[in-house]
């Protein structure tokens, strides 16, 4: 009786490990990730500050979807006008992706988002002329600089 339970436990563990390895995948470097921003980003945002986004379209590897649209992603501002020592154009990159409750770090190319001319509403909230504003729902494309193991 105890031996049967022990065998059942081992079989169950093996099944869980093999199921997990079937779901594991590697997204190769060079893959394009399109995200839709969730939070507002501007060239007045301090470098290092993070922003939230969602994967905008499924990412497939060898015909299998490994990242579904809607997956949470997080980026960071790498340069902006808010840095008094090294002021530059707004530049952002992806920093991580949430997969099954785990935050997986990613390394991507940097992107300099462009923005349409400033609106009166943005001026009302203190964005000065020449400020780049990336509104929520803006699509940005990043290229993976290194492979990502999920």
MDAnalysis code that builds the backbone (N, CA, C; Angstrom):
import MDAnalysis as mda
import numpy as np

u = mda.Universe.empty(450, n_residues=150, atom_resindex=np.repeat(np.arange(150), 3), trajectory=True)
u.add_TopologyAttr("name", ["N", "CA", "C"] * 150)
u.add_TopologyAttr("resid", np.arange(1, 151))
u.add_TopologyAttr("resname", ["UNK", "UNK", "UNK", "UNK", "UNK", "UNK", "UNK", "UNK", "UNK", "UNK", "UNK", "UNK", "UNK", "UNK", "UNK", "UNK", "UNK", "UNK", "UNK", "UNK", "UNK", "UNK", "UNK", "UNK", "UNK", "UNK", "UNK", "UNK", "UNK", "UNK", "UNK", "UNK", "UNK", "UNK", "UNK", "UNK", "UNK", "UNK", "UNK", "UNK", "UNK", "UNK", "UNK", "UNK", "UNK", "UNK", "UNK", "UNK", "UNK", "UNK", "UNK", "UNK", "UNK", "UNK", "UNK", "UNK", "UNK", "UNK", "UNK", "UNK", "UNK", "UNK", "UNK", "UNK", "UNK", "UNK", "UNK", "UNK", "UNK", "UNK", "UNK", "UNK", "UNK", "UNK", "UNK", "UNK", "UNK", "UNK", "UNK", "UNK", "UNK", "UNK", "UNK", "UNK", "UNK", "UNK", "UNK", "UNK", "UNK", "UNK", "UNK", "UNK", "UNK", "UNK", "UNK", "UNK", "UNK", "UNK", "UNK", "UNK", "UNK", "UNK", "UNK", "UNK", "UNK", "UNK", "UNK", "UNK", "UNK", "UNK", "UNK", "UNK", "UNK", "UNK", "UNK", "UNK", "UNK", "UNK", "UNK", "UNK", "UNK", "UNK", "UNK", "UNK", "UNK", "UNK", "UNK", "UNK", "UNK", "UNK", "UNK", "UNK", "UNK", "UNK", "UNK", "UNK", "UNK", "UNK", "UNK", "UNK", "UNK", "UNK", "UNK", "UNK", "UNK", "UNK", "UNK", "UNK", "UNK", "UNK"])
u.atoms.positions = np.array([
    [0.817, -1.199, 0.000],
    [0.000, 0.000, 0.000],
    [0.860, 1.262, 0.000],
    [1.831, 1.311, 0.895],
    [2.718, 2.475, 0.961],
    [3.551, 2.564, -0.317],
    [3.967, 1.398, -0.827],
    [4.761, 1.375, -2.046],
    [3.958, 1.935, -3.222],
    [2.669, 1.619, -3.317],
    [1.815, 2.128, -4.391],
    [1.670, 3.645, -4.311],
    [1.510, 4.164, -3.093],
    [1.408, 5.616, -2.914],
    [2.708, 6.299, -3.314],
    [3.827, 5.686, -2.960],
    [5.135, 6.236, -3.304],
    [5.318, 6.268, -4.827],
    [4.946, 5.211, -5.489],
    [5.047, 5.149, -6.955],
    [4.134, 6.199, -7.591],
    [2.923, 6.349, -7.076],
    [1.991, 7.351, -7.581],
    [2.557, 8.763, -7.410],
    [3.201, 9.009, -6.275],
    [3.820, 10.307, -6.022],
    [4.942, 10.585, -7.033],
    [5.770, 9.604, -7.295],
    [6.874, 9.768, -8.249],
    [6.330, 10.012, -9.654],
    [5.319, 9.264, -10.063],
    [4.716, 9.433, -11.388],
    [4.116, 10.832, -11.519],
    [3.439, 11.293, -10.471],
    [2.840, 12.632, -10.488],
    [3.915, 13.701, -10.618],
    [4.998, 13.575, -9.864],
    [6.105, 14.550, -9.948],
    [6.713, 14.559, -11.346],
    [6.932, 13.388, -11.917],
    [7.498, 13.308, -13.268],
    [6.571, 13.958, -14.288],
    [5.280, 13.745, -14.142],
    [4.312, 14.344, -15.058],
    [4.333, 15.861, -14.946],
    [4.441, 16.374, -13.726],
    [4.492, 17.833, -13.535],
    [5.750, 18.427, -14.158],
    [6.890, 17.765, -13.960],
    [8.151, 18.254, -14.526],
    [8.098, 18.229, -16.043],
    [7.589, 17.163, -16.624],
    [7.535, 17.097, -18.092],
    [6.523, 18.099, -18.646],
    [5.431, 18.358, -17.954],
    [4.465, 19.363, -18.404],
    [5.081, 20.755, -18.352],
    [5.859, 21.021, -17.314],
    [6.515, 22.325, -17.193],
    [7.550, 22.507, -18.303],
    [8.276, 21.445, -18.639],
    [9.288, 21.578, -19.689],
    [8.652, 21.736, -21.066],
    [7.442, 21.204, -21.259],
    [6.744, 21.401, -22.526],
    [6.337, 22.866, -22.695],
    [5.979, 23.531, -21.595],
    [5.577, 24.932, -21.644],
    [6.777, 25.868, -21.723],
    [7.957, 25.406, -21.332],
    [9.145, 26.238, -21.360],
    [9.540, 26.510, -22.809],
    [9.982, 27.722, -23.052],
    [10.376, 28.091, -24.406],
    [11.435, 29.184, -24.324],
    [12.143, 29.352, -25.407],
    [13.117, 30.429, -25.518],
    [12.720, 31.302, -26.684],
    [12.584, 32.594, -26.414],
    [12.314, 33.560, -27.484],
    [13.672, 34.058, -27.950],
    [14.015, 33.861, -29.230],
    [15.356, 34.215, -29.690],
    [15.598, 35.722, -29.759],
    [16.871, 36.089, -29.637],
    [17.269, 37.485, -29.821],
    [16.852, 37.916, -31.225],
    [16.495, 39.168, -31.367],
    [16.058, 39.693, -32.659],
    [14.555, 39.680, -32.832],
    [13.839, 38.960, -31.958],
    [12.377, 38.915, -32.038],
    [11.807, 40.289, -31.707],
    [10.824, 40.717, -32.484],
    [10.167, 41.996, -32.241],
    [9.022, 41.796, -31.256],
    [8.959, 42.638, -30.229],
    [7.869, 42.640, -29.266],
    [7.123, 43.954, -29.397],
    [5.834, 43.870, -29.721],
    [4.999, 45.062, -29.816],
    [4.198, 45.164, -28.530],
    [4.293, 46.325, -27.881],
    [3.550, 46.537, -26.647],
    [2.633, 47.738, -26.798],
    [1.629, 47.777, -25.962],
    [0.715, 48.906, -25.863],
    [0.891, 49.472, -24.457],
    [1.225, 50.756, -24.371],
    [1.480, 51.340, -23.059],
    [0.200, 51.401, -22.234],
    [0.350, 51.243, -20.931],
    [-0.763, 51.344, -20.003],
    [-0.679, 52.680, -19.267],
    [0.536, 53.084, -18.946],
    [0.726, 54.335, -18.219],
    [1.284, 55.413, -19.142],
    [1.100, 56.664, -18.726],
    [1.602, 57.814, -19.477],
    [3.096, 57.966, -19.221],
    [3.836, 58.271, -20.277],
    [5.276, 58.505, -20.177],
    [5.536, 59.852, -20.842],
    [6.441, 60.639, -20.292],
    [6.784, 61.903, -20.949],
    [8.275, 62.143, -20.847],
    [8.751, 63.098, -21.635],
    [10.170, 63.419, -21.595],
    [10.537, 64.148, -20.311],
    [9.554, 64.419, -19.458],
    [9.821, 64.989, -18.140],
    [9.893, 63.900, -17.069],
    [9.691, 62.641, -17.471],
    [9.783, 61.519, -16.544],
    [11.258, 61.259, -16.238],
    [11.566, 61.049, -14.976],
    [12.942, 60.844, -14.528],
    [13.486, 59.518, -15.072],
    [14.724, 59.522, -15.607],
    [15.330, 58.259, -16.055],
    [15.368, 57.246, -14.912],
    [15.105, 55.997, -15.250],
    [15.050, 54.932, -14.256],
    [13.634, 54.614, -13.824],
    [12.716, 55.535, -14.029],
    [11.321, 55.307, -13.651],
    [10.730, 54.241, -14.558],
    [9.898, 53.386, -13.990],
    [9.301, 52.315, -14.786],
    [7.926, 52.725, -15.300],
    [7.477, 52.010, -16.317],
    [6.134, 52.193, -16.866],
    [5.559, 50.816, -17.171],
    [4.235, 50.752, -17.217],
    [3.556, 49.486, -17.479],
    [3.064, 49.450, -18.915],
    [3.114, 48.262, -19.488],
    [2.620, 48.042, -20.850],
    [2.037, 46.633, -20.913],
    [1.426, 46.315, -22.042],
    [0.922, 44.965, -22.288],
    [1.392, 44.528, -23.665],
    [1.698, 43.252, -23.789],
    [2.072, 42.713, -25.094],
    [0.857, 42.895, -26.003],
    [1.067, 43.539, -27.160],
    [-0.046, 43.913, -28.039],
    [-0.477, 42.787, -28.975],
    [0.444, 41.881, -29.301],
    [0.087, 40.773, -30.185],
    [0.855, 39.532, -29.758],
    [0.253, 38.362, -30.017],
    [0.887, 37.104, -29.635],
    [2.298, 37.021, -30.197],
    [3.195, 36.390, -29.418],
    [4.563, 36.131, -29.867],
    [4.684, 34.624, -30.037],
    [5.065, 34.196, -31.244],
    [5.172, 32.770, -31.550],
    [6.619, 32.386, -31.820],
    [6.965, 31.185, -31.409],
    [8.269, 30.604, -31.708],
    [8.009, 29.233, -32.302],
    [8.472, 29.012, -33.512],
    [8.279, 27.738, -34.219],
    [6.809, 27.349, -34.282],
    [5.953, 28.334, -34.495],
    [4.526, 28.080, -34.646],
    [3.742, 27.948, -33.350],
    [4.427, 28.016, -32.218],
    [3.751, 27.917, -30.918],
    [3.709, 29.289, -30.251],
    [2.545, 29.675, -29.765],
    [2.409, 30.948, -29.065],
    [3.060, 30.804, -27.695],
    [4.089, 31.628, -27.428],
    [4.792, 31.565, -26.144],
    [4.460, 32.758, -25.254],
    [3.992, 33.856, -25.853],
    [3.529, 35.026, -25.102],
    [2.214, 35.467, -25.704],
    [1.187, 35.480, -24.909],
    [-0.131, 35.886, -25.409],
    [-0.294, 37.391, -25.327],
    [-1.065, 37.927, -26.263],
    [-1.417, 39.346, -26.218],
    [-2.092, 39.617, -24.881],
    [-1.765, 40.744, -24.276],
    [-2.330, 41.093, -22.982],
    [-1.411, 40.780, -21.818],
    [-0.322, 40.043, -22.076],
    [0.641, 39.744, -21.022],
    [1.252, 41.040, -20.520],
    [1.356, 41.191, -19.195],
    [1.929, 42.407, -18.615],
    [3.417, 42.501, -18.923],
    [3.852, 43.718, -19.230],
    [5.265, 43.994, -19.454],
    [5.597, 45.300, -18.741],
    [6.846, 45.451, -18.385],
    [7.288, 46.661, -17.711],
    [8.531, 47.192, -18.407],
    [8.559, 48.489, -18.579],
    [9.701, 49.126, -19.203],
    [10.287, 50.162, -18.275],
    [11.351, 50.807, -18.736],
    [11.941, 51.885, -17.953],
    [12.398, 52.995, -18.883],
    [12.393, 54.190, -18.339],
    [12.873, 55.359, -19.068],
    [14.392, 55.353, -18.921],
    [15.106, 55.357, -20.046],
    [16.572, 55.327, -19.983],
    [17.182, 56.710, -20.142],
    [16.480, 57.618, -20.807],
    [16.943, 59.007, -20.860],
    [15.747, 59.913, -21.101],
    [15.887, 61.153, -20.645],
    [14.818, 62.130, -20.813],
    [15.371, 63.521, -20.536],
    [14.519, 64.508, -20.725],
    [14.902, 65.887, -20.434],
    [14.934, 66.150, -18.936],
    [14.409, 65.240, -18.127],
    [14.335, 65.441, -16.675],
    [15.679, 65.260, -15.988],
    [16.674, 64.723, -16.681],
    [17.995, 64.531, -16.098],
    [18.814, 65.798, -16.321],
    [19.063, 66.606, -15.285],
    [19.761, 67.870, -15.479],
    [21.213, 67.711, -15.918],
    [21.853, 66.601, -15.569],
    [23.258, 66.401, -15.948],
    [23.424, 65.917, -17.380],
    [22.501, 65.114, -17.811],
    [22.625, 64.489, -19.133],
    [21.262, 64.493, -19.806],
    [20.776, 65.667, -20.131],
    [19.464, 65.803, -20.746],
    [19.516, 65.265, -22.174],
    [18.486, 64.540, -22.557],
    [18.430, 63.983, -23.902],
    [16.999, 63.703, -24.290],
    [16.814, 63.169, -25.479],
    [15.451, 62.838, -25.911],
    [14.900, 61.680, -25.082],
    [13.580, 61.580, -25.030],
    [12.937, 60.491, -24.315],
    [13.319, 59.169, -24.982],
    [13.892, 58.276, -24.183],
    [14.277, 56.953, -24.661],
    [13.805, 55.933, -23.639],
    [13.167, 54.860, -24.121],
    [12.634, 53.819, -23.243],
    [13.067, 52.444, -23.741],
    [13.023, 51.466, -22.822],
    [13.262, 50.072, -23.201],
    [12.443, 49.173, -22.298],
    [12.200, 47.945, -22.755],
    [11.495, 46.979, -21.921],
    [12.473, 46.413, -20.906],
    [11.981, 46.146, -19.702],
    [12.825, 45.618, -18.641],
    [12.409, 44.215, -18.208],
    [11.084, 43.928, -18.245],
    [10.630, 42.610, -17.807],
    [9.241, 42.303, -18.351],
    [8.910, 41.006, -18.274],
    [7.599, 40.510, -18.707],
    [7.102, 39.583, -17.604],
    [5.824, 39.684, -17.256],
    [5.233, 38.785, -16.269],
    [4.712, 37.539, -16.973],
    [5.249, 36.378, -16.595],
    [4.823, 35.109, -17.177],
    [4.482, 34.156, -16.039],
    [3.224, 33.757, -15.964],
    [2.752, 32.833, -14.928],
    [3.139, 33.302, -13.525],
    [2.995, 34.595, -13.274],
    [3.286, 35.135, -11.953],
    [4.753, 35.391, -11.675],
    [5.615, 35.120, -12.653],
    [7.051, 35.380, -12.490],
    [7.444, 36.569, -13.354],
    [8.271, 37.434, -12.829],
    [8.763, 38.570, -13.604],
    [10.085, 38.152, -14.254],
    [10.058, 38.034, -15.582],
    [11.224, 37.592, -16.344],
    [11.948, 38.823, -16.900],
    [13.228, 39.028, -16.565],
    [13.947, 40.178, -17.108],
    [14.202, 40.006, -18.609],
    [14.140, 41.096, -19.344],
    [14.428, 41.089, -20.777],
    [15.380, 42.226, -21.101],
    [16.136, 42.059, -22.164],
    [17.036, 43.100, -22.660],
    [16.601, 43.409, -24.086],
    [16.211, 44.663, -24.318],
    [15.718, 45.051, -25.641],
    [16.470, 46.269, -26.160],
    [16.205, 46.567, -27.407],
    [16.706, 47.802, -27.994],
    [15.982, 48.969, -27.342],
    [16.584, 50.136, -27.401],
    [15.942, 51.358, -26.904],
    [15.092, 51.950, -28.014],
    [14.039, 52.641, -27.605],
    [13.127, 53.275, -28.560],
    [12.962, 54.734, -28.154],
    [12.960, 55.619, -29.145],
    [12.677, 57.030, -28.911],
    [11.285, 57.313, -29.473],
    [10.269, 57.244, -28.611],
    [8.908, 57.458, -29.110],
    [8.702, 58.905, -29.554],
    [7.957, 59.047, -30.620],
    [7.573, 60.384, -31.087],
    [6.167, 60.641, -30.568],
    [5.826, 61.915, -30.463],
    [4.467, 62.216, -30.013],
    [3.883, 63.288, -30.895],
    [2.557, 63.304, -31.003],
    [1.903, 64.350, -31.778],
    [2.049, 65.695, -31.060],
    [1.711, 66.788, -31.710],
    [1.802, 68.090, -31.057],
    [1.030, 68.110, -29.738],
    [1.503, 68.917, -28.825],
    [0.924, 69.007, -27.491],
    [-0.511, 69.522, -27.542],
    [-1.352, 68.944, -26.713],
    [-2.749, 69.379, -26.635],
    [-2.916, 70.362, -25.474],
    [-4.029, 71.072, -25.466],
    [-4.314, 72.012, -24.382],
    [-4.403, 71.276, -23.043],
    [-4.927, 70.060, -23.059],
    [-5.048, 69.277, -21.824],
    [-3.670, 68.967, -21.254],
    [-2.726, 68.579, -22.126],
    [-1.376, 68.287, -21.658],
    [-0.723, 69.552, -21.107],
    [-0.958, 70.696, -21.756],
    [-0.423, 71.960, -21.256],
    [-1.010, 72.270, -19.882],
    [-2.280, 71.956, -19.699],
    [-2.949, 72.181, -18.417],
    [-2.260, 71.392, -17.303],
    [-1.746, 70.185, -17.616],
    [-1.103, 69.351, -16.602],
    [0.395, 69.607, -16.493],
    [0.869, 70.701, -17.068],
    [2.254, 71.112, -16.855],
    [3.263, 70.636, -17.872],
    [2.820, 70.016, -18.956],
    [3.761, 69.597, -19.992],
    [4.059, 70.806, -20.878],
    [5.302, 71.200, -20.914],
    [5.675, 72.381, -21.678],
    [5.839, 72.049, -23.154],
    [5.889, 73.084, -23.972],
    [6.086, 72.896, -25.412],
    [7.386, 72.131, -25.632],
    [7.375, 71.232, -26.558],
    [8.557, 70.425, -26.842],
    [8.622, 69.160, -26.007],
    [7.685, 68.978, -25.099],
    [7.650, 67.778, -24.278],
    [7.090, 66.623, -25.102],
    [7.813, 65.511, -25.097],
    [7.306, 64.303, -25.747],
    [6.398, 63.600, -24.758],
    [5.176, 63.309, -25.184],
    [4.208, 62.630, -24.328],
    [3.749, 61.354, -25.024],
    [3.892, 60.235, -24.325],
    [3.427, 58.948, -24.827],
    [2.195, 58.586, -24.005],
    [1.043, 58.685, -24.622],
    [-0.220, 58.427, -23.940],
    [-0.472, 56.931, -23.796],
    [-1.309, 56.542, -22.830],
    [-1.710, 55.137, -22.732],
    [-2.321, 54.669, -24.064],
    [-2.160, 53.404, -24.346],
    [-2.629, 52.756, -25.579],
    [-1.717, 53.031, -26.783],
    [-0.569, 53.665, -26.562],
    [0.387, 53.897, -27.648],
    [1.165, 52.607, -27.883],
    [1.311, 52.222, -29.134],
    [2.068, 51.011, -29.474],
    [3.535, 51.358, -29.699],
    [4.397, 50.563, -29.090],
    [5.842, 50.701, -29.254],
    [6.399, 49.337, -29.636],
    [7.435, 49.327, -30.479],
    [8.058, 48.068, -30.896],
    [9.481, 48.008, -30.389],
    [9.794, 46.899, -29.734],
    [11.134, 46.667, -29.208],
    [11.695, 45.400, -29.833],
    [13.006, 45.375, -30.028],
    [13.662, 44.165, -30.533],
    [14.476, 43.563, -29.403],
    [14.319, 42.251, -29.186],
    [15.073, 41.581, -28.134],
    [16.553, 41.594, -28.480],
    [17.384, 42.054, -27.545],
    [18.827, 42.086, -27.744],
    [19.467, 40.784, -27.273],
    [18.748, 40.027, -26.437],
    [19.238, 38.743, -25.927],
    [18.051, 37.784, -25.863],
    [18.310, 36.475, -25.978],
    [17.203, 35.511, -25.890],
    [16.551, 35.546, -24.503],
    [15.270, 35.183, -24.451],
    [14.524, 35.159, -23.208],
    [14.054, 33.734, -22.957],
    [14.437, 33.186, -21.813],
    [13.994, 31.840, -21.428],
    [12.765, 31.965, -20.550],
    [11.673, 31.378, -21.006],
    [10.423, 31.432, -20.234],
    [10.273, 30.208, -19.364],
])
